[in-house]
Amino acid sequence: MDKKVIVYSSPDCAYCYTVKSYLEKNGIEYEEINIYEDEQAYDRMVQFSGQKNVPVTVIEEEIIVGWDKEKFKEVLGI
């Protein structure tokens, strides 16, 4: 799978761990951006997603807000 995956997350977010665990279990590499450590990335995330909460996952051009297993399966072809 060659799709670029970025997970915007924070260390105190349970659903962020769920998303990352799901990706790892399915052998999908991802880039994690901690919104507490990168304020500019947080601002960009809010701008493109309209969301102030994490997780926000970007897979190519697709934006998935929160933990939506069916959407992940669909977008990743799992």
Summary of the structure (lengths in Angstrom):
residues: 78
radius of gyration: 11.5
end to end distance: 10.2
largest distance: 32.3
contacts: 190
relative contact order: 0.24
helix: 40%
strand: 22%
